[in-house]
Amino acid sequence: MTCPPTDRGHPLAPVLSCGAGRPPRFVTMIHTLSSSPRPYSVHAESTQALPFRVRLARDERDLRRAVAVRVQAYGRHVPGMDEVLSAPEPDDFRSDAILLLAESKSDGQVLGSMRLITNVQHPLHLEEEVELPPQFHGRKMLEAWRLTVCPGAAARQVSSALYKALYEVSFHAGIDHVLVVARSPVDRLYRAMQFQEAMPGKKIALANTLFLPHGLYYLPVKEADALWRAAECPMYPFMAQTHHPDIEIDHDVVHERFHSREVPAGLGFVVTGKPDHHDAPAVNDSQESARIC
């Protein structure tokens, strides 16, 4: 089985579950500094400049811009989701969440985003909705939510760069599994990307996806490089064999977000209040046609 072309992608919406009578939901993670070895088994053969940068959202303005794109993307493809996402979600305000932002170098436009949360400090918000098999109990999990990418010349690279940032963040944070949910036929994409079914033959209905049936899939982070190589994944040259200095993720900052209950000023972003969605910035023409990719 091979990975899909790099111009294909879909929203990542993972789930983690633990409940009464099961192992503790909070786990200890080992800090890996920014200077840690690359999370690939091969050396980078080239360096590629991107027309955008991928960075951590810093403030409320970044969040609002990401939400504006998110609303247009999901509302266009899933009727009713524009109502669900018309304002930032509670998880956007978690002190241990990070928001990856792809931002155009030329005009500063938000081209894509993705929210990441772990179970290091607190339960993930879907833990009460799904009970995972025993193999996931006590494991270090990361959920990736609300991946959106605007169409355009850079769309393929934006998708690939956000996936790359997701993997590298997960690797350096000591994550065991990244979990995503997907509906048919999107689930075939994740299988091709070496995500495995967490609950074979079962579908889950989630409140924040309008209770539409989804399958739950996971990627074993420590085995991902070997899985991609064995599958001759078309994304592997971009992921592993190319250095991208424009993917500007400070893993020390990520560590602070995932581990510290009090986040020092200047690390990640701390939103002091939930902004009214009517105050969100205007969405330009290219954002209006944003798609889930």
Beta strands, then each sheet from edge to edge (+ up, - down):
strand 1: 46-47
strand 2: 52-56
strand 3: 98-104
strand 4: 110-118
strand 5: 141-149
strand 6: 177-182
strand 7: 196-197
strand 8: 204-205
strand 9: 213-220
strand 10: 242-243
sheet 1: 1+ 10+
sheet 2: 2+ 3- 4+ 5- 6- 9+ 7-
sheet 3: 2+ 3- 4+ 5- 6- 9+ 8-
end
